[in-house]
Amino acid sequence: MARRSWAEPYRVKVVELIRVTTRGEREQAIAEAGYNTFLLRSDDVYIDLLTDSGTSAMSDQQWAALMVGDEAYAGSRSYYRFEEAVRAVYGYEEVVPTHQGRGAEHILSQILISPGDVVPNNMYFTTTRFHQEYAGGQFVDVIVDEAHDPQSLYPFKGNIDLDKLQAVIDEHGAERIPYVSFETNVNMAGGQPASMANLRAVHEHCQRHGIPVMLDATRALENAYFIQQREDGYAQRSIKDILREICSYSEGATVSSKKDNLVNIGGFLALRDAELARRARALLVAFEGLQTYGGMAGRDMEALARGIHEMVDSDDHVAARVGQVAYLGDLLHDAGVAIVQPVGGHGVFLDARRVCAHLPQEHLPAQALAAAIYVDSGVRGMERGIVSAGRDPETGEHHTPQLELVRLTLPRRVYTQAHMDVTAESVAAVAADAEQVSGLRFTYEPPELRFFQARFAPL
Ligand SMILES: *Cc1c(COP(=O)(O)O)cnc(C)c1O
């Protein structure tokens, strides 16, 4: 069959110039950055795949919206536009604006969790878990086992295991569980979706026990796309419809607008219960800002309102977004590079254990591979392996996670398929010659969240 390509559903109106550096410049830059891609200056990066958080390109409509932002301290018109967008697209009545996702997580955890409570989650996100524990809660992982296996092809690796959930209820009692924290398109599992059947079943199960379900709906749009593609009965349903149904199986949600919502900063907590929202707003004033801005400028809320509508106005947007990730994944897979499968919603994860099979984990294979890819082409990814996992506070030994990965995360609407071709060719070239990648050792190791600041040298 003749190949039929698809293309990005937008055209370019403004460009941001990026610089192609020489190999010599990159060798110098990575040495100065202590072989840590977090410490590179973005001017030295050609294709930046460090994160998809806050790195999206806004549309002409969003840029125009900045100009009509209402900066009133109270009662801003832009807030009401944003509130209307959340109600229309996500279907929650009560909207509490925050500066970004973690602000919403903080407020939600503080109003619902008491010390000694237990909060079941499907895997974890760093800030979500932090805020649950900071409020005195105990985090428990109830995700399906397949999520922890990089070789498993299970289509819904974000699902909650109902038996694990029931075991938590049996052990602690429903009254010690303030809510179930259900993340859509689980970030740390590689952007893996939950099925609608599972979202529905978890909600029904929780209702029987009087436990609310709170979504981390930061990546619910990408989850909706996978449901449309993979789940029986959803192929003909619109993304807008599927997203609404996902949210219907919850009592509220936290959202980082730096992802699906196509803006560079912002977030919100959304709830159905007016009394709960009243308690959230009481805390909001102290930690974020007044209830009609919560840490965002009027113009931010104006652009956010449009971003929320734009993400669902046509199914073409998310199809191209996830499609670009799949395109890069297919190129790498076809080139014989070991990646985590199935490829998720926001990035491709290279399996550094298999790519750099000559390096034992204590020689930091993923960190070394990320640095080698940068030197080859100026493509910046990040380590998700032994360096990110840190040390056991009791024994002082390195945690040795099963997953030793390099993450290549795609910003939304920023790069073209040609950038994906360049990326795939570079990764394939480095992987083909992987014995040349030398291991690394720490030269500086900070005590907390070491991956951000650590420095290394080649062995
Ligand atoms: C990014 C992210 C968050 C945190 O949001 P911030 O805006 O970075 O504070 C929470 N959950 C998920 C799934 C995320 O991807």
The ligand as an ORCA input file, in Angstrom:
! r2SCAN-3c Opt
* xyz 0 1
  C       3.783     18.069     35.786
  C       2.876     17.215     36.556
  C       2.433     17.578     37.844
  C       2.924     18.806     38.577
  O       2.574     19.976     37.929
  P       3.464     21.302     37.974
  O       2.703     22.253     37.121
  O       4.817     20.964     37.437
  O       3.504     21.754     39.388
  C       1.549     16.724     38.480
  N       1.128     15.591     37.914
  C       1.532     15.218     36.692
  C       1.031     13.953     36.114
  C       2.418     16.004     35.971
  O       2.831     15.603     34.764
*
